[in-house]
Amino acid sequence: MVLVEIFGTGCARCKRMNRNVEIAVGDLEIDAEIRKIESLDAMIERGVMLTPALYVDGEAKVVGHVPCVEDIKQILLGEK
């Protein structure tokens, strides 16, 4: 199972990131747990300074912008 974490405060970009991740996971039909993390304390603890941020299996993959669905697919497949 892949752990996908989306860090963000609930702004429009964070919601778009969440939607794009859900679409990518669904399209790839992979076993993934998607966690939305909105706690500022959790973000600080993990060193997230810009949102939205996308972590896959504990590793930062995207910080400060929203990737398109195709880019997220490549990240989940380990191609980026």
C-alpha positions as a Python dict, from the first residue, in 0.01 Angstrom:
ca = {
    (1, 'M'): (0, 0, 0),
    (2, 'V'): (118, 350, -85),
    (3, 'L'): (80, 625, 175),
    (4, 'V'): (-9, 958, 13),
    (5, 'E'): (-16, 1263, 238),
    (6, 'I'): (-150, 1601, 131),
    (7, 'F'): (-47, 1891, 352),
    (8, 'G'): (-257, 2204, 329),
    (9, 'T'): (-485, 2435, 523),
    (10, 'G'): (-795, 2370, 315),
    (11, 'C'): (-747, 2645, 57),
    (12, 'A'): (-865, 2606, -302),
    (13, 'R'): (-523, 2485, -419),
    (14, 'C'): (-510, 2226, -142),
    (15, 'K'): (-855, 2101, -236),
    (16, 'R'): (-751, 2081, -603),
    (17, 'M'): (-441, 1881, -502),
    (18, 'N'): (-661, 1639, -307),
    (19, 'R'): (-900, 1600, -600),
    (20, 'N'): (-612, 1540, -846),
    (21, 'V'): (-459, 1278, -615),
    (22, 'E'): (-792, 1096, -580),
    (23, 'I'): (-836, 1092, -959),
    (24, 'A'): (-479, 966, -1015),
    (25, 'V'): (-513, 690, -755),
    (26, 'G'): (-848, 587, -901),
    (27, 'D'): (-719, 586, -1259),
    (28, 'L'): (-416, 377, -1164),
    (29, 'E'): (-627, 147, -946),
    (30, 'I'): (-350, 127, -687),
    (31, 'D'): (-388, 43, -321),
    (32, 'A'): (-327, 377, -152),
    (33, 'E'): (-416, 547, 171),
    (34, 'I'): (-475, 919, 119),
    (35, 'R'): (-436, 1140, 425),
    (36, 'K'): (-523, 1509, 435),
    (37, 'I'): (-317, 1690, 695),
    (38, 'E'): (-443, 2034, 786),
    (39, 'S'): (-280, 2077, 1127),
    (40, 'L'): (-20, 2353, 1129),
    (41, 'D'): (164, 2172, 1409),
    (42, 'A'): (189, 1856, 1195),
    (43, 'M'): (314, 2061, 900),
    (44, 'I'): (582, 2230, 1111),
    (45, 'E'): (683, 1896, 1259),
    (46, 'R'): (735, 1754, 909),
    (47, 'G'): (915, 2065, 783),
    (48, 'V'): (644, 2170, 538),
    (49, 'M'): (698, 2539, 471),
    (50, 'L'): (482, 2584, 159),
    (51, 'T'): (143, 2438, 80),
    (52, 'P'): (5, 2243, -77),
    (53, 'A'): (261, 1968, -33),
    (54, 'L'): (244, 1610, -155),
    (55, 'Y'): (434, 1334, 25),
    (56, 'V'): (445, 974, -94),
    (57, 'D'): (560, 712, 155),
    (58, 'G'): (707, 985, 375),
    (59, 'E'): (906, 1157, 98),
    (60, 'A'): (830, 1508, -26),
    (61, 'K'): (741, 1497, -395),
    (62, 'V'): (572, 1833, -460),
    (63, 'V'): (582, 2150, -252),
    (64, 'G'): (412, 2481, -319),
    (65, 'H'): (215, 2402, -631),
    (66, 'V'): (-55, 2170, -764),
    (67, 'P'): (61, 1909, -1013),
    (68, 'C'): (-174, 1788, -1283),
    (69, 'V'): (-326, 1440, -1262),
    (70, 'E'): (-76, 1299, -1514),
    (71, 'D'): (221, 1427, -1311),
    (72, 'I'): (76, 1272, -995),
    (73, 'K'): (38, 940, -1178),
    (74, 'Q'): (406, 951, -1273),
    (75, 'I'): (500, 1029, -913),
    (76, 'L'): (291, 738, -783),
    (77, 'L'): (448, 504, -1037),
    (78, 'G'): (793, 617, -928),
    (79, 'E'): (874, 782, -1258),
    (80, 'K'): (935, 1129, -1110),
}
